[in-house]
Structures are given as C-alpha cells and as structure tokens.
Amino acid sequence: MVDADAEVLDRLLAARFSCRGFRPDEIPEDDIRAVLRSASRTPSWCNVQPWHVDIVSGDALERLRRDLAVDASLGSDYPFPPGYEGVHAERRREVGWQLYEAVGVEKGDREASMREMLRNFEFFDAPHVAVVSAPAPLGVYAAIDCGLFVQSFLLAAQARGIATVAQAALAQKSDFLRERLNLPQDRSIVCGISFGYADPDHPANSFRAGRAQVHELARFHR
C-alpha cells in the first residue's frame, strides 16, 4: 500500500506542469469544491490556516481580464527578488527560453517577449482563476503556509484532470485585486492560480521545465 501511494504521488508530481494554454470549457463547481476540500487538509503554522481563496469565473473573470489589460498599477504585498544570480539565474533563463522557443519568440524580440509576459494578466485564457491571500499581520509564515496550500491545490487539481499554473505575476496587482475582490486592506495577495482543462495543442504546453537532482538540492549529515 505504501509503495502504491508513493507511486501515485510521484505520478501526479511528474505529470503536473504549468499550463499556459487552456480550453474554454468551465470546470463544474462541484469539482472545484472538491479540489478546495482536498487542499484544506494542508498543514499550517499552529493550524491557523491563513489562506483565503477567491475563485473568479464567467462574466466576472471576463471583466477582470478586460480591466487588467488597461490597469497600469504595479505593486506587490510581498517584495519580489531584486535579481537572480548563479544557478537560479540559469534556471530562470532556461525555462524562459523553453517557453519562448515553444511559442515562436526569437531572442532579442522584446516586443514579443513582453506580449507573452502580459498573457499572465489574461490568465492564459483559463476559464477560472483562484486568487490566494493571507492576513498581513501574520507576516511571512502565513505566506509560507499559503505556499503549501498552493501545492496542495495544484496536486488536487491534477488528480482530477484539471490543469493549473501558479502565477506570482498576479501579486504585482495587489491593490487592484484587493479592491476588485472587495478584500480588506489587511489581507495580502500571495499569488493567483489560473486553472481549467489543458489545450494539448497549444504550443506553450509542449515543453516541461527541468528539475534539479537530489544531490544538487540536499546534503545528508550523519
């Protein structure tokens, strides 16, 4: 039984990818609720369960997509890294060029790369987006808890045939999203998750990001 459970988990982790091309079909609400129920089992610091999720679909999502396209504000509640160096810069560059190559963006074409980046704010045409927020007074540990919740959500969705992409880019629209979703000022936007059924023919879904080997990510001490 243990081996079978590990096999299922490994299969879900290996199969899940950041989907950037979705079919327009909506996910039944019962299935979305099932994903949220599974994700609600996520552990958290002192069991405070700080995550809150706003699911936006249908006409509300179309309005959000339209208004984001003309919103010029930028600003995140959690500071973004000032830059990437060494292996982290290499990994970031590698996955970026994988995406650009898949969708036909040539090196040096800044206009096309900007256009691809802005698809974050179109939710990659997904029929749903989940906006994850946390109480600001709980600080960084609430954000860490929400990170665990996001992973649970991604795997619970994958187990039900639902494709996902977690988007830190949406956190750059924190003030906009807080106002639009009628969230209190003391809630911080952590990230968004666009989700739906994957379009297998979309070129952005044709590659898979690499992963570090165990010897690169861990040291064993005895």
PyMOL commands that set and color helices and strands:
alter all, ss='L'
color gray80, all
select helices_A, chain A and resi 2-15+29-39+45-47+58-68+86-103+110-125+136-159+168-172+174-180+203-205+214-217
alter helices_A, ss='H'
color red, helices_A
select strands_A, chain A and resi 52-57+128-135+163-167+187-196
alter strands_A, ss='S'
color yellow, strands_A
deselect
rebuild
show_as cartoon
